[in-house]
Amino acid sequence: MQGIKAWAAANPGKLQDALSYNASYVFFRELPAVGGPIGALNIALIAEYSLAVEPALRAARCSGVSRQHLPALGGAPRAPHGGA
């Protein structure tokens, strides 16, 4: 990461082209270890509840539901939160 920062500081005229070269490439920033990771809407993600969606197929802030059985350690799947 320090190498990328150093290159960006030394090449400010090329930075935007480099960042826009591949839209699939994600640059992360370091955050304090408080509140968990932040999602695309600047809202903290919730373990086992937050999911990623394709922006071209679902509008931001559009609700969705996914019911999954999660694997349990040692065998049988366990029901999702709130389910049987």
Secondary structure as GFF3:
##gff-version 3
##sequence-region A 1 84
A	DSSP	alpha_helix	2	10	.	.	.	ID=ss1
A	DSSP	alpha_helix	12	20	.	.	.	ID=ss2
A	DSSP	beta_strand	70	72	.	.	.	ID=ss3
A	DSSP	beta_strand	75	78	.	.	.	ID=ss4
###
